[in-house]
Amino acid sequence: MEAILNFINDTGFVLFLQAGGWKNLVMLCIACFLLYLGIGKKFEPLLMVTIAFGMLMTNLPGAGMFHEILFAGGHIHWDLMGGAPITQEFLNEMAALGVSESVLSSVTVGQSISTGLIDILYLGVKLGIYPCLIFMGVGAMTDFGPLIANPKSLLLGAAAQVGIFLTFAGCRLMGFTGAEAGSIGIIGGADGPTAIFVTAMLAPALLGPIAVAAYSYMALVPVIQPPIMKLLTTEKERQIVMKPLREVSKKEKIIFPIVVTIFVALLVPSAGPLIACLMLGNLFRECGVTERLSKTVQNELINIVTIFLGVSVGATATGATFLSFQTIKIMVMGIVAFGCGTAGGVLLAKFMNLFLKEKINPLIGSAGVSAVPMAARVSQKVGQEANPGNFLLMHAMGPNVAGVIGSAIAAGVLISLFG
């Protein structure tokens, strides 16, 4: 009978009844809702499904797949992963660093932690490996030709990053630290891997809600952007027809990733890992002698890393950290960042038209957020609503891919300031 009672007490059903167990139950419901959005509504399914399932896994009481204490205070505690017991001095040190009481109370003095599956997978996030590898895949799938053909679009991509810094300022006024504000602001770049890269470095405790916000808003680009674009432009501006882009030579496409890597890494060294991987992937694509590597990076590598990244990031969204007023503020400021980024690109395009003989359709400025290629498609769709004969897709791809570079540079700046 004692053995049966011990078995029953160790089940997750009983653990739900203990203090804080209701939070795990709520998180399981949220995870199922996110799975519905990813599968039923096809909202960024490749990452939404994996993030949601990681959230589900980490909130199963007693499963022991992820232990927040191993990464408390923003550091990897290798000694604890090796089996060293928890000490009172360690708990006091973590409390002084501001680690939440719920995380500290999850362990006891003298306890040794058995490293879980997601603890191991999360190391790739914490060490900045997964986002960089995904950037390599993105680079291999990206054609920088439209940006090379129209260098002015680089300015539009840069202008769209204004959402990052405006949101950063707003978050500071709301009481977030500089590191936390930078992590929330990077949502405005509409670049999930970059948001994860920055947050893992600066504010790992916020990784769960920031990742969910970043990918949710990326999926909602066709809903969020059009009202802002139409509000800031006139019907006549939306009807502007742009001349076809010039053809870009193979030599230009090969030189471009090499030059960008050198320049950006020297300008913002903290952005070096992201930019180098992005441009290496693009060089695989364009050089013509590494076809096998290009196909591997575009398919097998990025797919494997997406699984590991999504599951491990979702696992950080535990009930103790996700269910808070702070999460609501992050979700609100995330959409503010997204809206400001969209507006920044459109407004700069309108400003540039004051000085250009060949006018730019301001709609392509909204593609400066780096949701590739969805934001460019939204520019095309809104443009064709105003003028059915207007084809803006390739023009919008210039600011769109420039936004990928711009968000990586913004990430490097934030890491340099607060890392």
N, C-alpha and C positions, 0 to 999 in steps of 0.2 A: 504493500500500500504506500509506503514512504517513497519508493521509486516512482510509482505512478503519480504521486503528488508533485514530486520534483520535476517530472516530465511536463506536467500540466503547467506548473509555475514558470517553466522556461519557454513556453510557447509564446509566440508573438501576440496571440489573442489576449493572454493575461497581461502582457507587458503594455498593451494599449490602455489598460485600466490604471496603470501607475501614473504618477505625477508627470505631466508633460506628454503623456501618450496621445492625448487628443490632437496635439499638433501634428504628430506623425500621420494620424488618420486624415486630417485636413489636407496634408501634403500629398497623400495618396490620391485624394479626390482631384487635386490640382494637376497632378501628373497624368491622371486619366483624361482630364479635360484637354491638356496639351497634346496628348496622343490623339485625341479626336480631331484637334485642329490640324495636326500633321498628316493624319491618315485620311480623315473625312473631308477636310477643307483644303488639303494640300498646301498648307502654310509652311514654306521652307522645310519640306518633309525630311530631307536627308539629315538635317541637324535637329529639327524639332522632335522627331521620333526618338532619336538617340538621347537627347537631353532629357526628355520626359521620362524615358525608361531608366536613365541614371538616377533621376529624382525619385522614381518609384523604388529602385533598389536600395537607396541610402536611407529611406524612411520606413523600411521593414524592421520593426523592433527585434533586436537580438541577432540579426543577420551578421553584424560586425564586418561589413564590407568596406566601410569608410570611417576613419577616426579623425575628427577635426583636431584633436589635441596634438596629433603628429605634425600639424602645420600651423599650430597656434603662434600668434605674434608675427606672422608673416615669414617664418623660417621653417626649414625642414629639420626636424629633430631626429637626426640619423641614429643617435644613441637609443632613442625610444623604439625606432624601427628595428634596431638590433636586439631588442628584448630587455633593455635596461629598465629597472623599476621606476615608477613615478616617485619623486621626492617632494617634500614640503617646500624646499628651496625653489624647485622648479615651478610649483604652483604659485608661489609668492612672486616670482619673477614674471610669470605670465599675467598675473593680476595687475602688476605694476605697468605692464605694456598695454593694458586695456582689454585683454581677452575677456569675453563675456562670461558671466557666472554660469550660464547653462553649459558652456563647453567645459569649464573647470570642474563643475559638479558631476560631469559624466565619468570621471575617473576618481580613484582613491589613492592615497599614499601607499606605496609598496606594490601597487598593481603593475603587472607587465602586460603589454599590449601585443596581441597576435596580429601581425600586419595582414590587412585584408586585400582582396583583389583590387578594389578601386583605389586603395592607398598607393599601390604600385603604379596603376595607370595614371593617377593624378600627378605623379612626378614629371610626366611629359608636359603637363600644363605649367606646373610650378617652375620648371627649368626652361620654359619658353621654347620647347622643341616642337610641339604640335602646331601652334600657329604659324611658325616659320615654314614647316613642311607643307602646310595648306597653301601658304603664299607661293611656294614653288609650283604647286599644281595650278593655282590661279594664273601665274605668269605663263605657264605652258599653254593655257587655254585662251590667253588674251592676245589680241592683235593691236599693237600700239600704232599701227599705220595711220588711223585718223588723227591721233595726237601729233604725230610727226608731220603730217600733211598740213595741219593747222595749229601751229604752236600757240596761237592766242587762246586756244581752249585750255591750256595749262592754267591760265589765270582764272578761268571759270571754275576749274577743279579746286584751285586754292581758295577762291571766294566761298565755296560751299563749306569749307572747314570753319567758317566763322561761327557756325552753330556750336562747335566744340568749345570754343573759348568764351562765347556768351553764356553758355550753360555752366561752364566752369565758374564764371563770376557769380552767376545766380546761386549755385550750390554753396559757394563760400558764404554768401549772405544768409543762407538757410542753416548755417552752422556746421557744414561738412568740413573736414580737414582738407588741406591742399591736395593730398594724395587721393582722397575719396572723391573730391570734386573733379579732379582730372579723369578719374576712372569713369565717372558718370558722364562727363562731357564727351568722352570719346564715342559714346553711343551715336552722337550726331554725325560721325563719319560714315555711318551705315555700313560698317565693316566688322562683321562678327569676330573673325580671328584677331584683328587688331584690338578690339575691345577686350577680348580675353587675355591677350598678351599684356596689355597695359594693366588691367585689373589684377592679374596674377602677380605682377611686379609691385604694384602700389597699394592695393586694397583687397587682398585675397578673401577677406571676410564677406565682401560684397559680390563675389564672383557669380553666385547663383542668380540673384535678381538682375544683375547687369547683363548676363548672358541671355536670360529669358527676354529681357526688354529689347536687347539689340536684335535678336533674331525675330522676335515678334514684329517689331516695327519694320524690319527689312521685308518681311512677308507682306506687310500692309502698305508698301510703297504705292501700289496703284490706287489705294484708298486715301492715303494721307496727302500725296503730292498734288493731284489735279486741282483741288479747291484753292490751294496756295498759289499755284501757277496762274490760274484764271483771275484770281483776285489782284495779282500784281502786274498783269499785262492787259493790253487792250485787244480788241478783236483784230484790229489792223496789225498789231505787232505779232500776233499769233499766226497771221497769214503770210508773213515774210518768207519768201522762197530763197534758199541759199544755193549758190553754184556748187556743182559737183567737186569733190576734193580731187587734188592731183594724185597721180599714181606714185606710190613710194617705192623706191628701189630696194632690192634685197640688201645691198651694202648698208643703206641707212638703217634698216631694221636690225642688222647685226651690230652696228656701232652703237645704236641707241642704248641698249641695256648695259653695255660696258661703261659708257660715259655717265649714265645716270647713277650707276652703282658707285663709281669713284667720287662723283660730285656730292651726292647725298650723304655718303658715309663720312666724307671729310667735313661736310657742313653740320650734320647732326649725327655724331657717332652712335648714339643710342638707337637710332633707327637702322643702323647697319644690318643687323640680322634679318629684319623683315625685307628691306629693300634688296639685299644681296640674294635672298632666296627667290623673291619675286622675279628679279631680272635674270637669275640663273635659269629658272624655268622658261622664261621667254627666249633666252639664248638657245636653249635646247630646241625650241620650236622653230626659230628663224635661221639657225646656222646651216641646216640642211645635211649635217653629217651625224646627228645624234637622234635619229628618228625613233629608235628603240627606247632611249631614255625619255624622250618627250612623251611617247605613248604610255610608258610606265608611270611617269609623274602625273599625267592627266587622268589615269584610270586607277591602277592597282594601289599606288602609294596614297593618293589623296583619299581614296575610299576607305582604306584601312585606318588612316589617321583620323578621318572624320568620325569613325566609330569610337575610337579611343577618346578623342577630344569631347565628343558629345556626351558620352556616358560619364566621364570623369568630371566634366563641368556640371552636369545635372546633379551629380552626387553631392556637390557643395551646397545644394539648396535643401538643407535640413530644416525641419520644423522650427528648431530653436533659433535659427538665423533668418529664415525667409519670412516667417510670419511676424512682421513688425511694421510699425508706422514708417520706418526708414525705407522699407521696400516700396511702399506706396509713393513716397517722395521720389524714389529713383525712377519708377515707372512714369510719373508725371514729368519729371525733368528730362527723361529720355525722349518723350515725344516733342517737348520744347526744343531740344537739341536738333532733332530731325527736321522740324519745321523751320528753324532758323537757318539750317544748312541749305535747305531747298530755296528759301527766300534769298539768301546771300548770293547764290549763283545766278538767279534770275535778275536781281537788282544790278549786279555788276555787268551783265550782258546789256541791260538797258543803258547803263552809264557809258559803256564802250561805244554804243551806237551814236552817242553824241559827237564822236570824233572819227567814226569810220565812214568811208564812202560806200563800201559794200556792207550793208547792215547784217547783223547777226539776229537770228530769231531768238528772242530771250528765253524761249522754252527750253533750249538746249542747256541753259545754265543750271536748271534744276537737276540735270544728270550729273552734276559735279559731286553729288554724294556717291560713294563708291559701291552702291548696290548694282554690281555688273551682272548681266546687261539689263536688268529689270528697269532701272531708272531711265536708261536710254529709250527703252520701248514705251515708257509712259510719255516721254517727250514726243515721240513719233505719234502716239495715239491722240494726244491732245492737239498736236499740230494738224493732224488730218481732219479732226473734227471742225477746225476753223477753215481749212483749205484742203479738200480731198486730194488735190494734186501735189500736195507738199510731202516730201520725203526727207525727214530729219534724222533718221536712225543713225546713219554713218557720221553725220555731224555731231550728234549727241554722244556717240561713243568716244569722241575726243575728250570732252570734260569728264565722262564716266571713268575712263581709265586713268585720267589725270587725278581723279578723286582718290583712287587706290594709292597712288604715290603720295598725294597730299595727306591722307589720313595716316600713312606710315610715318611721314615727317612730323606731323602733329603729335603722334605717339612718342616719337623720339624726344621731342621738346619737353613733353610732360614728364617722361621718365628722367630726363636730365635735371629737371627742376625739383622733382619730388622723390626720385628713386633713392 
